[in-house]
Amino acid sequence: MRGVKQPTTLGDPVPHRYRVLVIVSVATFVASLDLFIVNIAFPSIQRDFAGTSDATLSWVLSGYAIVTAALLVPAGRLADLAGRKRLFIAGLVIFVLASALCAAAPGAGWLIAARVLQAAGGAILMPASLALLLAEFPPRDRALAVAVWSATGAIAAAAGPPVGGLLVQASWRWVFLVNLPVGLVTVVLAARMLTESRAPDARRLPDLVSAGLIILASSALMLAIVQSQSWGWASVRIVGLLAGSVVLTLAFIYRSTRHAAPVLELGLFRSRAFSAANIASVLFFGAFGAMLLANVLFLTRVWHEDILLAGLQISPGPIAAAAFAVPGSILAGRSSPRAIAAAGALLFASGGAWWLTHISLQAHYVTDFLPGMLLGGAGVGFVIPTLATAVAGSLPRARFATGSAVYGMTRQFGIALGVAVLIAVLSSAAKTGALASFRNGWEVMMAASIASAIAAITIGRIKSEPAIPIAVPEVELAG
């Protein structure tokens, strides 16, 4: 019967659970790859939509991050209630359809709206995919299964820059069209092979109103930051946006204290380790988001590299991140996660320091740019598993899934914030010159990374190493 797991026989060369692992990992890979190739495609999209400012086009990235962050927790709870297979397939279908809409976009407004829809699909499928995976594997094999599932993020990060650069040679629209055949085949296989499951204690719908409030609050804040240079911090519009963001955030917090299934369980933040790890996460991924976009724009605008070459030049960063993630995870388990996370954040900051002291208008990739990418990538590899370990170790097992989803929220909000701040910094290019603006961007990256290191030091001791590591397959393995 379709949708019902068939028992494995002696003649079956591939056990059912490994087929499930492949299906959910492919979907995760497609959703993860999309972020990296869209960053690489940013200059090409801007050229195609002539006259579109950085501030406007930045919402192609920020809108995706904000919506993903706000919907991760309610989407996971909805999957527990309505069925993980159903939500996984629905999320993947939405993601694929939105990818087609992105590819067909006649202008920036259409593209931003389609990216928001794409983010909703990604946010729905990600928690459902992990829940489906955990339901298939016995406890003794789950850590390995989650590690394989999470590794798709590292592979996507490493493949994203060169693949994006290659696709953009034909058209930036191919960075979205590539999702269609893979996504549709995965939908068919998922419908045939996945087994439906629900959480037996799931009874209430998640608080979607709160998700809407945090999307509006975050969007108002990001818009104020992005437009601060052109509108002026004292302008009525900026002040109104900031005030609106505060009011909406307070409304979100109020609902979180009253709703039976809140987006954010405020009680989790009573743990110092949990609070400090999430603060460090916002700061670090703010630095990361700024760095990722800044380097693409620097290579194409200041050194005038073509997009394919820029993608190849950025690739050593995510490769280094993937290589250092395993040692970082081992060190976090054997020593203090706070020390390893702080060291990783400082290592990431040293990449920015290298660029500040070495890069000039003359293109010298091997001596001036590459060392900063390798330093930053190594730092990312150390930070990711250690912050994840700190979050997981600070929580009781009953709150592990919820806490990891909150950690996912802070990562995404950090990236959106970093992109917004970078765009505000780069908007001064006409006054100070392009190179000076990028140097300001690297300084912001360094400051956020150092602040993240300070927050990481305050994590303190964690209770224990979690039985299953927090999975982080999305955006973070891109040094």
N, C-alpha and C positions, 0 to 999 in steps of 0.2 A: 504494500500500500504506500502511495506517495506520502512523504512527510513523516513516515514511521520508520525508525531505525531497524534495519534488518540485522540479525545476528551474524557475526563473522563465522564462516565455515573454514574447514581446513583447506579447501580449494580456493579460497579468496586470497589473492596475492596482496591486496591492500586493505587492511582493517578499516572499518567505517570511520573510526575516530581520526585517522590520518587524512582521509578525504575531507572531513570537516575542517581539519587544520589547514589544509591547502585552500579551501574555499574562503574561509574567513581571512586568511593571510593575504590572499590575492586582493580581496576587497579593501583590506587595510592598506596594502601597498599602493593601490590606485588613489585612495584618498590622501595618503601621505605624499605621494609623488607630486600631486597637483600643486601643493604650496610652493615647492622648489622651482618647478618649471614656470610657474606664474611670476615669481620674482625675477627669473632670468628674462622672461618675455616683457617685463615692464617697459624698457626703452622702445621696443618694437610696437607695443600697443600705443604708446604715446605718440609715436611718429604717425601711426595710422589714423589716430583721432587728433588731427592737427588742431592746435589751439587749446587742448585740454591741459590744465595745469597739474603740477605735481600734487597739489593739495586735493584736487578733485579725484585724480586717478589713485591716490593712496587708499581710497575707500575700497578699491578692488582687493586690497590686502587686509585693511583694518576691519572692513565690514565682515569679511569671512571669519577673522579671529574672534570678533565680538560675539557674533551669533553662535559660533561653535562653543565658546565659553559658556554662554548663558543657557544653552540647551543640553549640555552634556548630562547634567544631573537629572533633570526631568525626563530626558529621553531614556536614561537607564531605568528609572522607576516605571515609566510607561511600558518599557519592554518586559519588566518583571510582571506587570499587571496584564497586559494585552497579549503577550507571547513574544519570545525573543526572535524566533524564526520570522514571524510576521513583520516585526519591526525592522529586522535586519534587511529583509527583502524590500520593504517599503523605503527604507533609507537609501539603499543602493539604487533603486529605481529613480527616486528623487534626484540623487546625485548625478546619475547618467543623463536624465532629461535636462537638468540644469546645465550640465556640461555642453549639451547641444545648443541650449539657449545662449550660453557664453560664446560659443563658436560663431553663432549667427548674429551677434550683437552689432547693430549699426552705429552705436555711439556709446559714450562712457556711461550714461545713465542706465541704459539697458544692461550693460556688462556688470555694473555694480549690483543691480537688482538680481541678476542671474547668479552672481557669486553669493549673495545672501541666501538664495534658495539652495545653492550647492552646499553651503555651510550647514544648513538645516539637515540635508541628507546625510552629510558626513557625521554630524553630531548624533543622528539617530542610529546609524549603523555601527559606530565604534563601540559603545558599551554593550550593544546586543551581540556583537561578534565575540567579545571576550566572554560573555555569559554563556553563549553557545559552546564555546571551546571548553570552558571549565566543566560544563555538564557532561561532556563526552569522555574526559580523561579521569582515571582514578587518582586519588590524592597523591600517590607516590610519583606519578608522571606529570602532574600539573605544572610544576616549576619549569620543566624542560619545554612543555608545550607553550607556556606563556613566553618563555625566552625566545622560541622560534617565531612566535607571533610578533613579539616586540622587535625582533631583528629585521622585520620587513621595513620598519621605520628607518633603520640605519642604511639598509640597501637603497631605499627610496631617496634618502638624503645624499648618498654618494652618487647615485645615478641621475638625480634631478638636474644638476647644472649642465653636464654634457648632453643629456637627452633633450633638455629644454633648448639649449643652444642649437642643437641639430634640427629640432622641429621648427624652430623659428626661421631657419633658412628658407623653408617653404612658405610659412606664414605663422604668425602668433596664434592663429585660430586652431592650428594643429595641436597645441598644448592642451586644448580641451577636447578636440575630436578624438584624440588617442584613447580617451576614457570610454568611448562608446562601445567598440567591439569587445574589449575586455570586460567591461561592466555588464553588458547584455548576456554574454556567455556565462558569467558568474551568477547572474540572476537565475538563469535556466537551471544550472547545476544546483544552486541553493534550493530552488523549489523542489527538485527531485530528491535531494540527498539529506537535507538538514532535518533534524527532529525538533518538533515544537516543544517548548518548555516554558514554565512560568514559576514565579516564586510563590510558594504555597501561602505565605503570610501577607502577600500584596493585596491590599483592599481599597486603597484610596488613590485617586488620580493625583499626579504631581501638580504643584502650584505653577501653572503656566502664566498666571498673571504676574507673579514675581519675576519670571523669566523675561517677560515683556518690559517690566520696570527696569531691570538691570541692563537690558539692551538699550533702552532709551537714555538711561543715566550715563552709560559708557559712551554712547554715540555723542551726547551733548558735550561731554568732557573732551573727547577726541577732536570734535569739530572746533571747540574753543582753542585748543592747542594748535591745531593745523592752521587756523585762520588768524592767529594772534598777531602775526607780522603785518598782514594786510589790513585787518580791521582795527588793530590796536587794543592792548589789554584793557584800556579804560573805556572802550566803546560800549554802547548800550547792548549791542548784540553779544559781545563776549561776556559781559557781566551777567546778562540774562541766561546765557548758556550755562555758565558756572553755577549760578543760583539754581537753575532748573536741575542740573546734575545732582546738587546736594539734596534738594527736596525729593527727587526720585529715589536717590540712594537711601534716604531716611525712610521713605515709604517701603522700599524693598526690605530693609532691616526690620521694620515693624511687622510686615506680613510674615517674615521668617520666624518671628517669635510667636506668631499666632496660628499659623497653618499647620495641619497635621502631617503634611508631607512637603516640607519647605525645600526650596532650591538649595538653601544654605543652612546647615544645622549650626547655629551659632555656638552651641555648647562644645563643639569640637575645638574651638579656639581657647578653651580654658587650659588646654595643654600648651605649655610654653614651647615645647619642641615643635608641635604642629604649627603654631602661630609663626614662630621664627622661620621655619622651613618654607612656609608659604610666602612670607614677606621676602625672603631671599629669592624665592622663585619669581615673584613679580619683578624684582629689580634685575635679576640676571637675565630673564627672558626679554625684558625691556632693552637691555644692552644687546642681546642677541638679535632681536628684531631690527634694531637700528643698524647693526653691523651688516646683516645680510643684504638689506636693500642698499645701504650706502656703498658697499663694495661693488655691487652690480652697476650702480650709477657712476661711480668713480671711474671704473675701467672703461665704460662706454662713452662717458662725457668728457673726462679730463685726459685720459690716455688714448681715447678714440679707438679702442679695440672693437672688433666686430663681436656680435653676441655669441657666436659659436666659440671663439677664442676666450671670451670672458667667462663662459661657462666652464671651460676646461681649466682656466686659471683659478677658479674658485673651488674646484673639486678637491684639491688636497685638504681643505679644511674639514669637510664632512668625512673624508676617509680617515684623517687623523682622529676625529671624534669617535668614529666606530672602533678604531684600533685601541684607543685608550679607555673605552667604556668598560671593557672586561677587567683590566687591571684596576680601574676605579672602583668597580663593584667589589672586587676581592679585598681591596684596601679598606673599603667602607665596612665590610663585614669583620675584618680583623682588628681594626683600630677605631678611632672616633670619626663618625661620619661628618661631624661639624668641621674637623680639621681638614679632611679631604675636600669637602665642599668649598671651604674658604680658600684653600690652596688652588683649587680649580678656577674659582672666580678671579683670583689674583693673576693666575696664568693667562686667563682670557683677557684681562685688562692689559697685561704685558704685550699682547698682540697689538692692541691699539697704541700703546706707547711706542712700539717699533715703527708703526706707520707714521706716527707723529714726528719721529726723529729721523726717518730715512726717506720717506716718499717725497718726490718733487714733481715738477711738470714733465720731466724726462722719464720715459718708461724704462725702468730696470726691474723686470719682474722677479728674477731669481734672487737678487740681492735686497730689493726694497719691499716687495709685496709678499712673496712666498713665505718668508720666515714668520710674518705676522699671522698668516693663515694657519700655519702649522702650530704656532703657540696657542692661538685661539681655539683651534680644533681640539688640541690636547686638553685645554681647560674645560671645554664642553663635555668631553668624555669623562672627566673626573666629576663634574658637577651633577650630571644627570642621575646616575645611579645612587649617589650619596644623598641628595635631597629626597629622592624617592624612598630610600631606605629610612631616612629620618622621619618622613611622614608616616610610613607604614608602621614603624616601630613605636610611634607615639600614640597609636590608636588601639583600642580593644578590637578583637577579631570581628565582633558584630558590626563595627563601624568601618571596616577596612575598605569596602567598596565605595561607601559614601565619601570617606576621606580622600581616597585616590581620585575620585571625580572632582572634588574641590581643588585638589592639586592640579588637575587638568585645567580647571577654570583659571587658576592664577597664572599658569603658563601662557594661556591664550590671551588673557587680559594684558599681561606683560608685553607680549609681542605687539599687540595693537597700540599700546602706549608708546613703545619704542619707535614704531613707525611714525606715529603722530608727532613725537618730539623731533625726530630726524627731519621730517618735512618742514616743520617750523624753522629749524636751523638752516636747512638748505634754501629756504625762501629768501635769505639774506644774501644770496650769491651775487645779485646785481650790485650790491653795495661793497662787498668785501672781496669778491672774486671767487671762482669755483673752488680752487684748491684750499683757500682759507675756510670756506664753508664746510668742506669735508673734514678738515682738521678739527673744526668745532664739533662736528658730528662724532669723530673718534674720541674727543675729550668727553663728550656726554656718555659715550659707551664706556669709557674707563671709569668715570665717576659712578655710574650705575653698578658696574661690576665690583668696584671697591666697596660700595655700600652693601651689595649683596654678600660680600665676604664678611663684613661686620655683622650682618644679620645672621649668617650661618654660624658664626662663633657663639652666638647666644642660644643656639639650639639646646645645648646641654646633653646630658646622657639620655639615651633612648632605652625603652624597656627591654626590647629583645629584637632579634633579627626576625623579620616576618617569614612565614613559611612559603609564601609566594611573593616574588618581587612585584612592585607596582609596574605595570606595563606602560611604556611611554613611546608608542610607535609613531607619534605624529611629526612634530616639527623640530624637535630639539637637537637631533644629532647632525647638525649642520654647522660645524665650527666656522 
